[in-house]
Every structure is written in structure tokens, then in C-alpha cells.
Amino acid sequence: MLANQAQACELVSLLTAASAANTAAATGTAVSILKYEGDLMVTQVVGTITGTIDGKLQECDDSGGTGAADISGALFGQVTTSNDAPNVQKITVPAGSLSKPFLRYVGTIATGPSIVGVTLHAHPKYVD
């Protein structure tokens, strides 16, 4: 085990911070999680928002989102104009609990735009 877990953590962008006017714009490309172990921590940061955004995590068969399935309990609290700027939330999911090798973020936009960015924080199985 590494003495400093934070230094061993890798950061992976699930959704580059942007102004998302619709759900398609708030859906990230799936990333492989095969090299990680332990808890996967995902942070969602929402800035200025018009309307609402509901974020969630899905597991997928590939980077294109094939076979996407919602991960049970991996839902961010709804962000609205009353709790924005900035609103930072995190979800942790055990890497070993997922049955598919890719992870992605989907932000359902009811009314846009919403400024949102999402990052995966994870420990690689092996450190060089």
C-alpha cells in the first residue's frame, strides 16, 4: 500500500468543463477503468446554471457508450438555480463492483445551459 494515497491518485476528465445547453453536450466519452482498483471517486462541479441538471454515472462496454447502464446509487443531487455557483459533489463507486470496463458521466439538462465539469480520481493497480 502506498503511504500517500493522494499522490498516487490519477485524474481523468469525464467531461471537460463547458457550457452544456442539452443532455448530449453534458454527456462525456466513456473511459476505461480496467487499470484502477479500490474506490473510483468522481467529482461534479457545476457553475452558473439556468434550469436544472441531474448527473449520474453509467458503466459501458466501450468508449462510445455501447451497452450503457446506470450504476445503482451513482446519482448526483439535482443542481438548480437555487444551489449553483459553484456546486461541488462527489460519488464513490468500488471499481470491483462494476461489470463493464468503461465509465461515463451523463448530465440530464432540463433547461440549459449549465456550466459543468466532471473528473474521475482513481488509483492505478500498478505504479511505475
N, C-alpha and C positions, 0 to 999 in steps of 0.2 A: 504494500500500500504506500502511496506517495504521502509524504509529510505535509505538503501544501496542495490541497485539492484545487484551490482556485487557480494556481499557476498551471496545473495540468489540464485545466478545462479548455476545450476548443470552442470558438464562437462560429456559428454558421447562420447566415442570413436566410430566413424562411420567406421573408417579404421585405424587400428594400423599402425604407420609409418613402412614402409617396402620398399624394392626394388621390384617394380612390373614390370615384364617382359611382361605382356599381360593384356588385359582388365579384364579377370577373376581374376587375382591377385590384381587388383585395384578396385574391387567391394566389398563393405562392406556388412555385415549382417545387415538387416533392424532392427531398434529399435523402440519400442513402444513410441509414443508421446502423448498418452492419458492423462498422468499426468501433461502435460505442458500447459501453457497459454501465451498469448502475442506473441511476436516475437521469432521465433527459429532462432538463428544465427549459421551458420555453417562456420568454417574456414578450408581452404585447404592450406596445407603447402607442397610445392614441393622443394626438394633439387636438387641434381645432376640429370641430365636428359640426355638421348640420344634420340633424336627424338622429339615427341610431346605427350602431354596428354591433353585431353578435359574432364573436370569434370562436373558432373551435379547431381541434386537431383531428386529422384523418390519417390512417395508415393506408398505403397503396402498394401495388405490385411493381411500379416503375416510376420514373421521374415525371412521366406525363400524366400521372394520376389514375392509371388504369386500375379498376377494381377498388376504388376509394371507398373506405368505410369509416364512419365516425368512431372515434375511440371513446369508450364508455367513460363518462365523467370528465372528459377533457374539454370543458367549456369555459370560456372566459365570461365574466359577468358583463351584461349588456352595458355599453357606454352610450350615453345620450348627451345632449347639450347641457344638461344639469350637472354632469360629473366629468367634464372634459378638462383638457389643457393644463398639464398633461395627466393622463390616466395611465398608470403602470400596473400591470397584473402579471402573475406568473402561474404556470401549471407545471407540475412534475408528473412524469409517467415513467415507470420502470421499463428500461429498454427490453428486458427479458419477457415482459408481458405482451409484447406486440407479436403478431403472427405474420406480418408483412414487412418487407425490408426497407420501405420508404415512408417518410413522414412529411406531411404538408399542413399548411395553415389555410383556413378558409374564413374570410370575414364577410358575413352576410350584411350588406348595406341596405337598410330600408329606405333611407333618404340620404343622398350624398351631397357633397363629398365629405370624406373623413380622412384626416391625415393619420396614417397608421404604419408602423414598422414592427417586424417580429423577428426575434433572434432565438436560436437554439444554443444552449450551453450544455456541453456533454464531455464526458471523459473517454478518451480512446482506450481500447483494450491494451494497447501496447504503446509505450512512449519511446521514441527514438533517442 
